[in-house]
Amino acid sequence: MSDAHAMGVLAGMGIFFVLLIIPFLIAAIFYCIALQGTMNKLSPANKPFEGALIWLSFIPILGGIWHLVYICMLSSAIQKDYQAAGQQNDGALPMAIGIAVCSVASVIPLIGMLAALVGFVLWIMYWLRINAYRKTLPVGGLTAIPA
């Protein structure tokens, strides 16, 4: 391999990093901010843990598992918060479970690409839904609203 060819490969890897990895990392940071903000707004009785624990999802390998646990627990807590206020809401739990199923199925040969694509779409839909909860839930959860 000549020096010019090696430099071309290195430049290609740099462009790949800048165009794909950096935007994904920025999106993941904003996603985690939305999850943390939503968890922090829930009532203490329904909050399974502190919102800042979402940042553990940046730990390689185990972080992916933690992310799936976190979103399912967050959705369940939102659902409980609405139930405590006498309202019905799924808390985006079906989407969270769909993301978890697609994440696991994405490692299966042949159907993995389709599962990853569906999981990506569900991730965007979940993010939008959680962001809406973050904007509409009062601090302290729905039970904090005086009757």
MODELLER restraints for C-alpha pairs under 7 A, 6 or more apart:
rsr = mdl.restraints
at = mdl.atoms
rsr.add(forms.Gaussian(group=physical.xy_distance, feature=features.Distance(at['CA:31:A'], at['CA:127:A']), mean=6.50, stdev=0.5))
rsr.add(forms.Gaussian(group=physical.xy_distance, feature=features.Distance(at['CA:32:A'], at['CA:54:A']), mean=6.31, stdev=0.5))
rsr.add(forms.Gaussian(group=physical.xy_distance, feature=features.Distance(at['CA:32:A'], at['CA:55:A']), mean=6.90, stdev=0.5))
rsr.add(forms.Gaussian(group=physical.xy_distance, feature=features.Distance(at['CA:34:A'], at['CA:130:A']), mean=6.89, stdev=0.5))
rsr.add(forms.Gaussian(group=physical.xy_distance, feature=features.Distance(at['CA:34:A'], at['CA:131:A']), mean=5.71, stdev=0.5))
rsr.add(forms.Gaussian(group=physical.xy_distance, feature=features.Distance(at['CA:34:A'], at['CA:134:A']), mean=6.90, stdev=0.5))
rsr.add(forms.Gaussian(group=physical.xy_distance, feature=features.Distance(at['CA:35:A'], at['CA:130:A']), mean=6.77, stdev=0.5))
rsr.add(forms.Gaussian(group=physical.xy_distance, feature=features.Distance(at['CA:36:A'], at['CA:51:A']), mean=4.28, stdev=0.5))
rsr.add(forms.Gaussian(group=physical.xy_distance, feature=features.Distance(at['CA:36:A'], at['CA:52:A']), mean=5.81, stdev=0.5))
rsr.add(forms.Gaussian(group=physical.xy_distance, feature=features.Distance(at['CA:36:A'], at['CA:54:A']), mean=6.46, stdev=0.5))
rsr.add(forms.Gaussian(group=physical.xy_distance, feature=features.Distance(at['CA:37:A'], at['CA:51:A']), mean=6.83, stdev=0.5))
rsr.add(forms.Gaussian(group=physical.xy_distance, feature=features.Distance(at['CA:37:A'], at['CA:134:A']), mean=6.14, stdev=0.5))
rsr.add(forms.Gaussian(group=physical.xy_distance, feature=features.Distance(at['CA:38:A'], at['CA:130:A']), mean=6.85, stdev=0.5))
rsr.add(forms.Gaussian(group=physical.xy_distance, feature=features.Distance(at['CA:38:A'], at['CA:133:A']), mean=6.55, stdev=0.5))
rsr.add(forms.Gaussian(group=physical.xy_distance, feature=features.Distance(at['CA:38:A'], at['CA:134:A']), mean=4.44, stdev=0.5))
rsr.add(forms.Gaussian(group=physical.xy_distance, feature=features.Distance(at['CA:39:A'], at['CA:47:A']), mean=6.81, stdev=0.5))
rsr.add(forms.Gaussian(group=physical.xy_distance, feature=features.Distance(at['CA:39:A'], at['CA:51:A']), mean=4.94, stdev=0.5))
rsr.add(forms.Gaussian(group=physical.xy_distance, feature=features.Distance(at['CA:39:A'], at['CA:74:A']), mean=6.45, stdev=0.5))
rsr.add(forms.Gaussian(group=physical.xy_distance, feature=features.Distance(at['CA:40:A'], at['CA:50:A']), mean=6.76, stdev=0.5))
rsr.add(forms.Gaussian(group=physical.xy_distance, feature=features.Distance(at['CA:40:A'], at['CA:51:A']), mean=5.35, stdev=0.5))
rsr.add(forms.Gaussian(group=physical.xy_distance, feature=features.Distance(at['CA:41:A'], at['CA:137:A']), mean=6.50, stdev=0.5))
rsr.add(forms.Gaussian(group=physical.xy_distance, feature=features.Distance(at['CA:41:A'], at['CA:138:A']), mean=6.34, stdev=0.5))
rsr.add(forms.Gaussian(group=physical.xy_distance, feature=features.Distance(at['CA:41:A'], at['CA:139:A']), mean=4.43, stdev=0.5))
rsr.add(forms.Gaussian(group=physical.xy_distance, feature=features.Distance(at['CA:41:A'], at['CA:140:A']), mean=5.39, stdev=0.5))
rsr.add(forms.Gaussian(group=physical.xy_distance, feature=features.Distance(at['CA:41:A'], at['CA:141:A']), mean=5.75, stdev=0.5))
rsr.add(forms.Gaussian(group=physical.xy_distance, feature=features.Distance(at['CA:42:A'], at['CA:81:A']), mean=6.89, stdev=0.5))
rsr.add(forms.Gaussian(group=physical.xy_distance, feature=features.Distance(at['CA:42:A'], at['CA:139:A']), mean=6.68, stdev=0.5))
rsr.add(forms.Gaussian(group=physical.xy_distance, feature=features.Distance(at['CA:42:A'], at['CA:140:A']), mean=5.30, stdev=0.5))
rsr.add(forms.Gaussian(group=physical.xy_distance, feature=features.Distance(at['CA:42:A'], at['CA:141:A']), mean=4.21, stdev=0.5))
rsr.add(forms.Gaussian(group=physical.xy_distance, feature=features.Distance(at['CA:43:A'], at['CA:81:A']), mean=6.85, stdev=0.5))
rsr.add(forms.Gaussian(group=physical.xy_distance, feature=features.Distance(at['CA:43:A'], at['CA:140:A']), mean=4.27, stdev=0.5))
rsr.add(forms.Gaussian(group=physical.xy_distance, feature=features.Distance(at['CA:43:A'], at['CA:141:A']), mean=4.12, stdev=0.5))
rsr.add(forms.Gaussian(group=physical.xy_distance, feature=features.Distance(at['CA:44:A'], at['CA:140:A']), mean=6.75, stdev=0.5))
rsr.add(forms.Gaussian(group=physical.xy_distance, feature=features.Distance(at['CA:46:A'], at['CA:77:A']), mean=5.38, stdev=0.5))
rsr.add(forms.Gaussian(group=physical.xy_distance, feature=features.Distance(at['CA:46:A'], at['CA:80:A']), mean=6.34, stdev=0.5))
rsr.add(forms.Gaussian(group=physical.xy_distance, feature=features.Distance(at['CA:46:A'], at['CA:81:A']), mean=6.17, stdev=0.5))
rsr.add(forms.Gaussian(group=physical.xy_distance, feature=features.Distance(at['CA:47:A'], at['CA:77:A']), mean=5.92, stdev=0.5))
rsr.add(forms.Gaussian(group=physical.xy_distance, feature=features.Distance(at['CA:48:A'], at['CA:73:A']), mean=6.97, stdev=0.5))
rsr.add(forms.Gaussian(group=physical.xy_distance, feature=features.Distance(at['CA:54:A'], at['CA:67:A']), mean=6.96, stdev=0.5))
rsr.add(forms.Gaussian(group=physical.xy_distance, feature=features.Distance(at['CA:54:A'], at['CA:70:A']), mean=6.81, stdev=0.5))
rsr.add(forms.Gaussian(group=physical.xy_distance, feature=features.Distance(at['CA:56:A'], at['CA:63:A']), mean=5.87, stdev=0.5))
rsr.add(forms.Gaussian(group=physical.xy_distance, feature=features.Distance(at['CA:57:A'], at['CA:63:A']), mean=3.65, stdev=0.5))
rsr.add(forms.Gaussian(group=physical.xy_distance, feature=features.Distance(at['CA:57:A'], at['CA:64:A']), mean=5.89, stdev=0.5))
rsr.add(forms.Gaussian(group=physical.xy_distance, feature=features.Distance(at['CA:57:A'], at['CA:66:A']), mean=5.66, stdev=0.5))
rsr.add(forms.Gaussian(group=physical.xy_distance, feature=features.Distance(at['CA:57:A'], at['CA:67:A']), mean=5.26, stdev=0.5))
rsr.add(forms.Gaussian(group=physical.xy_distance, feature=features.Distance(at['CA:68:A'], at['CA:100:A']), mean=5.73, stdev=0.5))
rsr.add(forms.Gaussian(group=physical.xy_distance, feature=features.Distance(at['CA:71:A'], at['CA:96:A']), mean=5.91, stdev=0.5))
rsr.add(forms.Gaussian(group=physical.xy_distance, feature=features.Distance(at['CA:72:A'], at['CA:93:A']), mean=6.33, stdev=0.5))
rsr.add(forms.Gaussian(group=physical.xy_distance, feature=features.Distance(at['CA:72:A'], at['CA:96:A']), mean=5.52, stdev=0.5))
rsr.add(forms.Gaussian(group=physical.xy_distance, feature=features.Distance(at['CA:72:A'], at['CA:97:A']), mean=6.67, stdev=0.5))
rsr.add(forms.Gaussian(group=physical.xy_distance, feature=features.Distance(at['CA:75:A'], at['CA:91:A']), mean=4.75, stdev=0.5))
rsr.add(forms.Gaussian(group=physical.xy_distance, feature=features.Distance(at['CA:75:A'], at['CA:92:A']), mean=5.64, stdev=0.5))
rsr.add(forms.Gaussian(group=physical.xy_distance, feature=features.Distance(at['CA:75:A'], at['CA:93:A']), mean=4.91, stdev=0.5))
rsr.add(forms.Gaussian(group=physical.xy_distance, feature=features.Distance(at['CA:76:A'], at['CA:91:A']), mean=6.42, stdev=0.5))
rsr.add(forms.Gaussian(group=physical.xy_distance, feature=features.Distance(at['CA:76:A'], at['CA:93:A']), mean=6.34, stdev=0.5))
rsr.add(forms.Gaussian(group=physical.xy_distance, feature=features.Distance(at['CA:78:A'], at['CA:91:A']), mean=5.02, stdev=0.5))
rsr.add(forms.Gaussian(group=physical.xy_distance, feature=features.Distance(at['CA:79:A'], at['CA:89:A']), mean=5.74, stdev=0.5))
rsr.add(forms.Gaussian(group=physical.xy_distance, feature=features.Distance(at['CA:79:A'], at['CA:90:A']), mean=5.46, stdev=0.5))
rsr.add(forms.Gaussian(group=physical.xy_distance, feature=features.Distance(at['CA:79:A'], at['CA:91:A']), mean=4.61, stdev=0.5))
rsr.add(forms.Gaussian(group=physical.xy_distance, feature=features.Distance(at['CA:81:A'], at['CA:141:A']), mean=6.33, stdev=0.5))
rsr.add(forms.Gaussian(group=physical.xy_distance, feature=features.Distance(at['CA:81:A'], at['CA:142:A']), mean=6.19, stdev=0.5))
rsr.add(forms.Gaussian(group=physical.xy_distance, feature=features.Distance(at['CA:82:A'], at['CA:88:A']), mean=6.12, stdev=0.5))
rsr.add(forms.Gaussian(group=physical.xy_distance, feature=features.Distance(at['CA:82:A'], at['CA:89:A']), mean=6.19, stdev=0.5))
rsr.add(forms.Gaussian(group=physical.xy_distance, feature=features.Distance(at['CA:82:A'], at['CA:142:A']), mean=6.53, stdev=0.5))
rsr.add(forms.Gaussian(group=physical.xy_distance, feature=features.Distance(at['CA:84:A'], at['CA:143:A']), mean=6.75, stdev=0.5))
rsr.add(forms.Gaussian(group=physical.xy_distance, feature=features.Distance(at['CA:85:A'], at['CA:142:A']), mean=5.88, stdev=0.5))
rsr.add(forms.Gaussian(group=physical.xy_distance, feature=features.Distance(at['CA:85:A'], at['CA:143:A']), mean=5.51, stdev=0.5))
rsr.add(forms.Gaussian(group=physical.xy_distance, feature=features.Distance(at['CA:92:A'], at['CA:126:A']), mean=6.74, stdev=0.5))
rsr.add(forms.Gaussian(group=physical.xy_distance, feature=features.Distance(at['CA:92:A'], at['CA:129:A']), mean=6.94, stdev=0.5))
rsr.add(forms.Gaussian(group=physical.xy_distance, feature=features.Distance(at['CA:95:A'], at['CA:122:A']), mean=6.23, stdev=0.5))
rsr.add(forms.Gaussian(group=physical.xy_distance, feature=features.Distance(at['CA:95:A'], at['CA:126:A']), mean=6.14, stdev=0.5))
rsr.add(forms.Gaussian(group=physical.xy_distance, feature=features.Distance(at['CA:99:A'], at['CA:119:A']), mean=5.12, stdev=0.5))
rsr.add(forms.Gaussian(group=physical.xy_distance, feature=features.Distance(at['CA:99:A'], at['CA:122:A']), mean=6.12, stdev=0.5))
rsr.add(forms.Gaussian(group=physical.xy_distance, feature=features.Distance(at['CA:99:A'], at['CA:123:A']), mean=6.45, stdev=0.5))
rsr.add(forms.Gaussian(group=physical.xy_distance, feature=features.Distance(at['CA:102:A'], at['CA:115:A']), mean=4.97, stdev=0.5))
rsr.add(forms.Gaussian(group=physical.xy_distance, feature=features.Distance(at['CA:102:A'], at['CA:116:A']), mean=6.15, stdev=0.5))
rsr.add(forms.Gaussian(group=physical.xy_distance, feature=features.Distance(at['CA:102:A'], at['CA:118:A']), mean=6.88, stdev=0.5))
rsr.add(forms.Gaussian(group=physical.xy_distance, feature=features.Distance(at['CA:102:A'], at['CA:119:A']), mean=5.05, stdev=0.5))
rsr.add(forms.Gaussian(group=physical.xy_distance, feature=features.Distance(at['CA:103:A'], at['CA:116:A']), mean=6.64, stdev=0.5))
rsr.add(forms.Gaussian(group=physical.xy_distance, feature=features.Distance(at['CA:103:A'], at['CA:119:A']), mean=6.51, stdev=0.5))
rsr.add(forms.Gaussian(group=physical.xy_distance, feature=features.Distance(at['CA:105:A'], at['CA:112:A']), mean=5.90, stdev=0.5))
rsr.add(forms.Gaussian(group=physical.xy_distance, feature=features.Distance(at['CA:105:A'], at['CA:115:A']), mean=5.94, stdev=0.5))
rsr.add(forms.Gaussian(group=physical.xy_distance, feature=features.Distance(at['CA:106:A'], at['CA:112:A']), mean=3.74, stdev=0.5))
rsr.add(forms.Gaussian(group=physical.xy_distance, feature=features.Distance(at['CA:106:A'], at['CA:113:A']), mean=6.26, stdev=0.5))
rsr.add(forms.Gaussian(group=physical.xy_distance, feature=features.Distance(at['CA:106:A'], at['CA:115:A']), mean=5.07, stdev=0.5))
rsr.add(forms.Gaussian(group=physical.xy_distance, feature=features.Distance(at['CA:106:A'], at['CA:116:A']), mean=5.14, stdev=0.5))
